């Protein structure tokens, strides 16, 4: 009887894990669909800003706690990033984070 209980518990755990993974994937897909244009626009702006500072991705990476790959993914709009990453990017550019937000992004017009 004890063995049967463990077998049923494992099946239940597998089912819960499977459903949580499906939910996470579905939620991730929804966020990509919602945020794709925002991420592309911000990425292009950050690339132009970096280039305007005369920095390559390698140079920016050496000035902050980001990898070149991470910077590339952000600038191409392929990666949603958190606030800490944004602060590191600003630090690497030697700019106040507010300067990187002070732009007329198209997606902000929804709040006007």
Phi, psi and omega per residue, in radians:
X1 nan -0.707 3.116
X2 -1.092 -0.688 3.133
X3 -1.144 -0.706 3.129
X4 -1.104 -0.701 3.121
X5 -1.055 -0.789 3.131
X6 -1.101 -0.691 -3.136
X7 -1.118 -0.780 3.115
X8 -1.167 -0.635 3.110
X9 -1.115 -0.724 3.122
X10 -1.121 -0.699 3.107
X11 -1.104 -0.735 3.115
X12 -1.122 -0.746 3.105
X13 -1.087 -0.725 3.108
X14 -1.092 -0.724 -3.138
X15 -1.130 -0.774 3.127
X16 -1.098 -0.811 3.131
X17 -1.042 -0.790 3.139
X18 -1.039 -0.812 -3.118
X19 -1.163 -0.661 3.093
X20 -1.133 -0.693 3.103
X21 -1.129 -0.739 3.098
X22 -1.083 -0.747 3.113
X23 -1.077 -0.781 -3.138
X24 -1.088 -0.749 3.122
X25 -1.139 -0.745 3.133
X26 -1.114 -0.765 3.121
X27 -1.116 -0.727 3.110
X28 -1.050 -0.753 3.130
X29 -1.098 -0.737 3.124
X30 -1.084 -0.716 -3.142
X31 -1.157 -0.676 3.103
X32 -1.079 -0.805 3.140
X33 -1.089 -0.700 -3.117
X34 -1.267 -0.688 -2.963
X35 -1.744 -0.096 -3.009
X36 -0.930 -0.922 -3.094
X37 -1.158 -0.644 3.098
X38 -1.075 -0.834 -3.110
X39 -1.121 -0.692 3.099
X40 -1.088 -0.791 -3.107
X41 -1.144 -0.790 3.121
X42 -1.133 -0.721 3.132
X43 -1.047 -0.776 3.111
X44 -1.098 -0.723 3.120
X45 -1.096 -0.783 3.135
X46 -1.117 -0.667 3.097
X47 -1.101 -0.832 3.124
X48 -1.050 -0.696 3.129
X49 -1.133 -0.794 3.114
X50 -1.061 -0.809 -3.141
X51 -1.129 -0.622 3.088
X52 -1.128 -0.451 3.073
X53 -1.480 -0.012 3.135
X54 1.269 0.478 -3.096
X55 -1.924 2.448 2.964
X56 -1.469 2.965 3.065
X57 -1.094 -0.672 3.095
X58 -1.072 -0.772 -3.130
X59 -1.134 -0.731 3.101
X60 -1.087 -0.774 -3.133
X61 -1.043 -0.635 -3.120
X62 -1.264 -0.274 -3.104
X63 -1.724 -0.046 -3.122
X64 -2.618 3.138 -3.081
X65 -1.647 0.950 3.079
X66 -2.312 2.644 3.069
X67 -1.588 2.802 3.086
X68 -1.044 -0.688 3.122
X69 -1.076 -0.760 3.118
X70 -1.084 -0.792 3.122
X71 -1.059 -0.789 3.127
X72 -1.044 -0.792 3.139
X73 -1.110 -0.671 3.107
X74 -1.160 -0.837 -3.088
X75 -1.181 -0.444 3.098
X76 -1.571 -0.015 3.133
X77 1.294 0.333 -3.103
X78 -1.627 -0.048 -3.056
X79 -2.433 2.184 2.962
X80 -1.368 2.371 -3.045
X81 -2.219 2.732 -3.108
X82 -1.604 3.073 -3.065
X83 -1.136 -0.629 3.121
X84 -1.095 -0.690 3.101
X85 -1.128 -0.731 3.100
X86 -1.044 -0.743 3.127
X87 -1.133 -0.669 3.095
X88 -1.129 -0.729 3.109
X89 -1.035 -0.808 3.125
X90 -1.083 -0.738 3.117
X91 -1.048 -0.753 3.132
X92 -1.095 -0.562 3.097
X93 -1.458 -0.131 -3.061
X94 1.039 0.755 3.141
X95 -2.202 2.601 3.025
X96 -1.206 2.411 -3.127
X97 -0.945 -0.562 3.126
X98 -1.045 -0.611 3.121
X99 -1.076 -0.569 -3.120
X100 -1.399 -0.238 3.102
X101 -1.747 -0.244 -3.097
X102 -1.465 1.282 -3.107
X103 -2.532 2.698 -3.127
X104 -1.544 1.185 3.135
X105 -1.175 2.399 -3.123
X106 -1.049 -0.675 -3.090
X107 -1.194 -0.287 3.105
X108 -1.398 -0.264 -3.120
X109 -1.140 -0.320 3.102
X110 -1.130 -0.401 -3.131
X111 -1.582 -0.046 3.133
X112 -1.473 nan nan
